[in-house]
């Protein structure tokens, strides 16, 4: 335990910095997993124009609507 208030404040700031680093590493891992899922799906094998059109349609409809239509 820190002896003074300033030391305690510094310790808390250091803990916050470490926590933010952990959050960033987790976000990076999640992003990498999402990229791998897209690669496995074969979407990256599409021609760039075709992929762009597909993504545009998904944006226009919204994720929920696309999922609903695919489930039907």
N, C-alpha and C positions, 0 to 999 in steps of 0.2 A: 504494500500500500504506500502511496506517495506521502511524503512528509508535509508538504505544503500544498496550498490550493493551486499554485502555479504548476507544481509537479503533477498534481492530479489532473489539471486541465490539459497539460501536455500529453499525459498518458491516454486520456480520453481521445484527444485528437489523433494520436498514433493508432489507436484501436479503430477509429473511424476510417482512417486512411487504409489500413489493412483490410477492413471490411469492404470498402469500395473496390480495392484491387481484386478481392475474391469475387465480388459481384461481376466485375468486368471479365474475369477469366471464365466465369460460368456463362455469361452472355456469349463470349467467343466460342465456347464449346457447343452451346445450343445452336448458334449460327452455322457452325461447321457441320453439325448433324443434319440441319435442314438442307444445306447444300448437298450433302451426300444423298439424302432422300430424293432430291430433285434429280441428281445424276443417275441414281438407280432407276428412277421412273422412266428414263429415256427422253425426257423433255429437252435435254441439252443436245440431243441428236437432231432435233428439228432445225430446219433452216431458220436463220435469225428473223427473217420477216414473218414467217409462220408462227414462231414462238411469240413474237411481239404482238401479233394479231390475237393469239390465244389469250395472252395476259391481258390485253385490252378488253376482250370480251368478259373475262373474269372480273376485272375491275368494274365494268359497266353493270354487270348483273349483281355483283356482290358475292362474297364467299358463301353466305347462307343459301342464297338462291341456287348457286352452282351445286352445292352439296345436295340440296333438295332435288334438283333435276337429275343428278347422277344416281341418287338413291331410288328414284322412281323406276 
